[in-house]
């Protein structure tokens, strides 16, 4: 016979119904900043002679 789910299992089965009250409405950095930073990092790695990963 299977045991009944514990209280912890019942609580973690679903995500919270609302976010944290201090969470920002928008991301802190514009979405285009990440790809631009990736290109910058790759160029810097080439200049410094670091190997590809």
Residue pairs with C-beta under 8 A, 6 or more apart in sequence:
5 13
